[in-house]
Amino acid sequence: QRFHRRMAFVFQQPLQFEATARENIALGDWDRLAEAPEEVERLAAELGVAEMISDLPEGFETRLGRMFGQHDLSGGQWQKLAIARALACDPAIVLLDEPTAGLDVYAEAELHRCMQRLVRDRTAIIISHRFSTVMDADRILVLDQGKLAEQGTHLELLAKSGIYSAMWHVQRQQAA
């Protein structure tokens, strides 16, 4: 259990809790944050979501979600809130599964900048098919049919002219 509490997960489709913005963050460490509204606000500021929350109709007390809430968020906003919730317990390891899937190019760029700051000084394991998401990683592992095919930095993998390099060039041609 001790190891488990030092890990956080953010999934491709972020969990969207029908709760206030404050409660959505506090759920990351409910025992500590449920009765600590000032700490939730401090964390939100530290994690870069306070401004987004302050723009909501009732700020931290805005009930979120489609069914019971007053306000629904965009995909990128839900994803940023999910990352803040995951980091609320100050994990040493963060696992992000396709964190930018389903986002438009602008939301992806904003979330990418946000993630770089939020996962600093933590071990972040990012599962992604998007080069923009992984190219700044310290180490990239390329899997082929479930087996490790290549590993290295973005530049090292491009120089190897292997699977990663081939996929990079295909994606760049599609973008042109």
C-alpha positions as CSV (number, residue, x, y, z in Angstrom):
1,Q,0.0,0.0,0.0
2,R,2.9,2.4,0.7
3,F,4.2,2.1,-2.8
4,H,0.7,2.4,-4.2
5,R,0.2,5.8,-2.5
6,R,3.3,7.1,-4.2
7,M,1.8,6.5,-7.7
8,A,-0.8,8.4,-9.6
9,F,-2.6,7.6,-12.9
10,V,-4.2,9.8,-15.5
11,F,-6.1,7.9,-18.2
12,Q,-6.8,8.7,-21.8
13,Q,-10.4,9.5,-20.9
14,P,-10.0,11.4,-17.6
15,L,-12.4,10.6,-14.8
16,Q,-15.1,13.3,-14.7
17,F,-16.5,13.4,-11.2
18,E,-19.9,15.0,-10.7
19,A,-18.6,17.3,-7.9
20,T,-17.3,20.7,-7.3
21,A,-14.0,21.8,-8.8
22,R,-12.6,21.8,-5.3
23,E,-13.8,18.3,-4.6
24,N,-12.4,17.1,-7.9
25,I,-8.9,18.1,-6.8
26,A,-9.4,17.0,-3.2
27,L,-10.3,13.5,-4.4
28,G,-6.6,13.0,-5.2
29,D,-5.9,12.9,-1.4
30,W,-9.3,13.0,0.2
31,D,-8.1,12.1,3.7
32,R,-5.9,15.2,3.7
33,L,-7.8,17.6,1.5
34,A,-11.5,17.0,2.1
35,E,-11.6,19.6,4.9
36,A,-8.7,21.8,3.7
37,P,-10.1,24.2,1.2
38,E,-7.1,26.6,1.4
39,E,-4.7,23.7,0.7
40,V,-6.8,22.7,-2.4
41,E,-6.6,26.3,-3.6
42,R,-2.8,26.4,-2.9
43,L,-2.4,23.1,-4.9
44,A,-4.5,24.4,-7.7
45,A,-2.3,27.5,-8.0
46,E,0.9,25.4,-7.8
47,L,-0.4,22.9,-10.4
48,G,-1.6,25.6,-12.8
49,V,-5.3,25.1,-12.7
50,A,-6.4,27.9,-10.4
51,E,-6.9,30.4,-13.2
52,M,-9.0,27.9,-15.1
53,I,-11.1,27.3,-12.0
54,S,-11.5,31.0,-11.2
55,D,-13.0,31.5,-14.6
56,L,-15.8,29.0,-13.7
57,P,-19.2,30.6,-12.7
58,E,-18.8,29.8,-9.0
59,G,-15.0,29.3,-9.0
60,F,-13.9,26.3,-6.8
61,E,-17.6,25.7,-5.8
62,T,-18.8,25.3,-9.3
63,R,-20.5,21.9,-9.6
64,L,-19.0,20.2,-12.6
65,G,-20.3,17.5,-15.0
66,R,-23.2,17.0,-17.3
67,M,-25.7,15.2,-15.1
68,F,-25.7,17.1,-11.8
69,G,-23.3,19.9,-12.4
70,Q,-23.8,23.5,-13.3
71,H,-21.0,23.5,-15.8
72,D,-19.2,21.1,-18.1
73,L,-15.5,21.4,-19.0
74,S,-13.8,20.9,-22.3
75,G,-11.7,17.8,-22.9
76,G,-8.5,19.7,-22.2
77,Q,-9.9,21.2,-19.0
78,W,-11.0,17.9,-17.7
79,Q,-7.6,16.5,-18.5
80,K,-5.8,19.3,-16.6
81,L,-8.1,18.8,-13.7
82,A,-7.4,15.0,-13.7
83,I,-3.7,15.7,-13.7
84,A,-4.0,18.1,-10.8
85,R,-6.1,15.5,-8.9
86,A,-3.5,12.9,-9.6
87,L,-0.7,15.1,-8.4
88,A,-2.6,16.3,-5.2
89,C,-1.1,13.3,-3.3
90,D,2.4,14.4,-4.3
91,P,3.3,11.1,-6.1
92,A,6.8,10.1,-7.0
93,I,5.6,8.2,-10.1
94,V,3.0,9.5,-12.5
95,L,1.6,7.3,-15.3
96,L,-0.1,9.2,-18.1
97,D,-1.9,7.1,-20.7
98,E,-2.4,9.0,-24.0
99,P,-2.8,12.3,-22.1
100,T,-3.4,14.4,-25.2
101,A,-5.7,12.0,-27.1
102,G,-8.9,13.7,-28.3
103,L,-7.5,17.2,-27.9
104,D,-7.3,19.8,-30.6
105,V,-3.8,21.1,-31.5
106,Y,-4.1,24.2,-29.3
107,A,-5.4,22.2,-26.2
108,E,-2.6,19.7,-26.8
109,A,0.1,22.3,-26.9
110,E,-1.3,24.0,-23.7
111,L,-1.5,20.6,-21.9
112,H,2.0,19.7,-23.0
113,R,3.4,22.9,-21.5
114,C,1.4,22.2,-18.3
115,M,2.6,18.6,-18.1
116,Q,6.2,19.6,-18.4
117,R,5.9,21.8,-15.3
118,L,3.7,19.4,-13.4
119,V,5.8,16.2,-13.7
120,R,9.1,18.0,-13.1
121,D,11.1,16.2,-10.3
122,R,8.9,13.1,-10.7
123,T,9.2,9.9,-12.7
124,A,6.6,10.2,-15.5
125,I,5.7,7.3,-17.6
126,I,3.9,8.5,-20.6
127,I,2.2,6.1,-23.1
128,S,1.6,7.9,-26.4
129,H,1.5,7.5,-30.1
130,R,2.1,11.3,-30.6
131,F,5.6,12.4,-31.1
132,S,4.8,15.9,-29.8
133,T,4.0,14.2,-26.4
134,V,7.2,12.0,-26.2
135,M,9.9,13.8,-28.1
136,D,11.2,15.7,-25.0
137,A,11.4,12.6,-22.8
138,D,14.6,11.6,-21.2
139,R,14.2,8.1,-22.6
140,I,11.7,6.8,-25.2
141,L,10.9,3.1,-25.4
142,V,9.5,1.9,-28.7
143,L,7.4,-1.2,-28.5
144,D,6.7,-3.4,-31.5
145,Q,4.1,-6.2,-31.1
146,G,4.5,-5.9,-27.3
147,K,8.3,-6.2,-27.3
148,L,11.0,-3.5,-26.7
149,A,12.3,-2.7,-30.2
150,E,14.3,0.5,-29.5
151,Q,15.2,2.9,-26.8
152,G,16.9,6.3,-26.5
153,T,16.3,10.0,-26.8
154,H,14.3,11.5,-29.7
155,L,17.5,12.4,-31.5
156,E,19.2,9.1,-30.8
157,L,16.2,7.2,-32.2
158,L,16.0,9.4,-35.3
159,A,19.8,8.7,-35.9
160,K,19.2,4.9,-35.7
161,S,16.9,5.0,-38.7
162,G,14.7,2.3,-37.2
163,I,11.0,2.0,-36.3
164,Y,10.8,5.3,-34.5
165,S,12.5,7.2,-37.2
166,A,10.3,5.7,-39.9
167,M,7.1,6.6,-37.9
168,W,8.5,10.1,-37.3
169,H,9.1,10.7,-41.1
170,V,5.6,9.3,-42.0
171,Q,4.0,11.6,-39.5
172,R,5.9,14.6,-40.8
173,Q,5.0,13.8,-44.4
174,Q,1.3,13.6,-43.3
175,A,1.5,17.0,-41.6
176,A,3.0,18.7,-44.7
